[in-house]
Each structure stands twice: as structure tokens, then as C-alpha cells.
Amino acid sequence: MSVRDVFYDDADKYWQKVPATVDGMLGGFSHISNTDINGSTKFLRKFIRGPSAKTQSHRALDCGAGIGRITKRLLLPYFDYVDMVELNQDFLTEAKTFLGEHSNRVERYICCGLQDFTPESSRYDIIWCQWVLGHLTDTDLTDFFKRCRTGLAPGGLIIVKENVAATVKRDFDEQDSSYTRPRDELVELILRSGLIIVTEEKQKGFPKGIYDVIMFALRWP
């Protein structure tokens, strides 16, 4: 098995042991969920609401969707339809219960790792990637971004919301097999893929002692 295969296999094994709950999705930090959703909502609304909005709100994609915490609380309130892509089939199965009456507006429950996922052409107004890109190698991350280009509808955006390391070098979590990249390293990968950073904003209100979290709105030239 290659180093790359071990990297992804270890992550898959970790998430198979995680309970399909909000607390499981957030690694025991469910108490930050409301603050997270509020910050994301404020950031998202800039692009889909108001006279200067250039992005439609027909369909969004939730990447690394888990049981649908972001789908339910952030995306479905603003989009007609949402697709969820998630590596763990158990999470997608639980999502249908977790979403309740809202599940009928989730059109696709896609069981796939992002390293293997290619979005349908021009399908999404927003591709939302949160706390998942650390599970991709550098090459797979830039390749994923490039594939997302065809998946965006006119005026569409990729939103990235990720932890950033305070150190010069990335942190590697051996438990869940993921990287936490420094902000500058993440930006370099974004730009390498050909994307333009429209807006960048730090999440406010999280407790001290955890990673800073930065939101990026990205578009193609």
C-alpha cells in the first residue's frame, strides 16, 4: 500500500469509529456549533443576498458533509436544494433522519472521498468545504479545486472554512490522519489551483486554545 493510500485508509478507519452525532462530527466540540453556523451565515449572505449579490441560491454542495449539520443549519435555509458528498455511508444514512422533514430537499447523498469526487458540470452555485480539506494531500487538494471549476454554475463560488496552524509548518494529526496547514500554505495551494480569493475572514467567537479558523470565498478568473 502506498503512502497516499495509507493516509486515506487511516482517515477512513478513524471516521468509522466516530458516532454519527453532531458532537462526533465536531470532535467533541458541539458547543461551538451555534457560533460556527452564525459566522458562516453572515459570511455566506454577502454573496447570495442583497443588491450586489452575484451568486444564485438554487443548489449547494456540502463537502465532507457528515450527518448534515451544515446542510441542515446553513445551506438548506438559503438554497432550494443541496447535495451532500461524504466518505462514510453510515453518516449519510443517519443524515436522512437528522435532516427530518428537510431531507426531501437533499437531492443526492454521494458516498465518496473528495480525492475521487468530480462534481457534475455547472450544477452548484456554492461548493462549501469545511473542516475536510485537511484530509487531502496537496496534489489531491489542488486537483479537487480544479475539478470544482466545471461544477460551478455561472457566478458560483467555492467557500473554504478551515483550521489554520499558528506555526510555520503544518500539523499532522495521527489520530484522524489529517493536516492542519498554516494560512499561507493553504493560500498557496488555493492560488496554485488557479483560484482567486474574493474575500477572507477569520471566524470570531471561538474559545481560546483551539485553532484559528479562516473562511475564504473563491472564484475562477
N, C-alpha and C positions, 0 to 999 in steps of 0.2 A: 504494500500500500504506500502511495506517495505521501510526502509531507502535506501536500494540499488535501489529499483525501482524508488523512488523519485529522487535520484541522476541522474539516466539516463533519466527520464522523463523531468526533468528540463532542462537538456542539449538539449534534442530533441526540446523542445519548444523554447529555445533560438535560435537555428540554423534555425528553421522555419521562423524566423523573419529577418534573415540576407540576404541581397541582394546577388544574385548569380553573384558576380563580384570578381575580384582579390582583390580589396580593402575590400570587405566583408569577403573574406577568411582570410585576414591578419588583421582583426580588425582595419582597418583604417591606416595600416602601409604599404600600397602598395609601398611606396617609398623605402622600404628595399628589395624589391623582387629581383632586379638585384644582389645586394650584396649577398643575400642568395643563389641564384642559382649558382653564381660564386664559392662561398665557397663549396657548395655541389658538384659541378662538379669536383673541384680539389680533394676533398676527395674521391669521387667515383672512379675516374680514377686510383687511386692507385691499385685498386683491379681487374679491368677489362681490363686494357691496359698495355702493356709493357711485357718484357720477364719474369718477375717474377709473373705476374698475374695468379691467380689460380681460378678465378671466371669467368664463361662464361657470355655472354651478349645476351642470347636468349630471356628470358622473365623476367619481373619485376612485382612486385605488389606494387601499391601505396595505402597505408593505410590512411583512413581519407582523401580521395583524393579531396573532394570538387568539384570544376568545372574543375579540371585537370591542375592547374598551374604547379605542379611538374611533372606530366605526360608529359605535352607538352614541357617544357623547360629543364628538366633534364633527364628524363628517355627515352623518345622516340628518342632523338638524339643518344642514345647509345645502345638501346635494340631493337630487332626485333619486339617484342610485349610487351604490357603492359596490365595488368588487374587493374581495379580501384574498390576499396571497399569503400563505403561511406554510411552513415546513411540516408542522406537527398536525396530523389528521385528527388526533383527539381534541386539540384546541378548536379546530374548525367544527367538529361535531358539537362540542359544548357551546360554540358561538350561537348556534341556532336557538338554543334555549336561553342563553344570556341576552340575546337581542330581543327576544319575545316578539311582540307584535310588529317590531321594526324589521324583522328578518325577511319579510317579503320584498323589501327594497334592496336587499343584497342579492345581486344578480348572479354572481359567481363566487363560489368558495373554492379557491385554487390551492391545491396541496403541492407546493413546490418551493425549493430554496431559491433565493434571488439569483444565485450564481447560475441557475439553469432556466430562469424565467425570462420570457420575451413577451412584452405586452402587445395586444392587438393594435394594429395601426389606427392612430387618430381617435382612440377610444376615450381618453381621460383628460378632463380639464385640470385636475390636480392629481399628482402622484405623491403621496405622503409617506415619507420614510423616517421612522422614529425609533431610536434605540435598537437598530437592527443592522446598520451598515458596518459596525464593528465585527460582524460575523462574516464579512467578505474580505478576501485578500485584496491587496492593492489593485492587481490586474483585474480581478473579477469585479471590483467596485467600479473602476473606470469603464469596463465593458458593459456593466449593467446600466450605468448612466447613458452610454451611447445607444443602447437598445431602447431606453426610455424615450429617446428623441422621437422615434416613429410612433410611440404610443400616445403622445400628447396631441390633443386637439388644438386647433389654432388659438393662440393666446394662452395655452396651457403652461403650467408651472410644475416644477419638482420642488417640494418642500422637504428639507432635511432638518431633523431635530436630533442632535446627538450630544452625548457627553464629550467633553474635551479635557485632555490631560493638562495639568499645570506644568509638567516637566517638558524638557526639550525632546525627549524620546517617548515613544508610545508605551503605554502599559499593556501587558498581556495578562489576561485572567485565565489561569489554567483550569479553573473550575468549569466555566462555561465556554471556554475556547473562543475568546473574543478579544479584539484590540480596542483600547481607548486611545485615539490619536490626539496629538496636540492640535490646537486650532490651525496653525499654519500648515501642518501636514495635511489635514483634511481639505483645506482650501486649495493646496497644490494639486491634490487629486481631482478636485472639482474642476479646476481650470484645465488640467491635463486632458480631461474628457471632452473639453470644448464648450463647457457651460459658462454662462455669465452669471455672476452674483448680483441679483437685483437689490436685495436687502438682507442685512444680517442683524440679528438682535439676540441679546442674552436673555434667557428666561429669568424672571425675577421671582423672589419669594420662596425659593427652596431653602431648606435648612443648611446651616453650615456643616462642613465635614463631608459633603458629597461633591462629586464633580460639578464644575460649571457645565451648563447646558446652553448650547447656541442653536438658534434657528436660522436657516438660510432659505431664501426664495431664489430659485434658479431658473433660468430660461436659456433658450438657444439663440445664437446671434441671428 
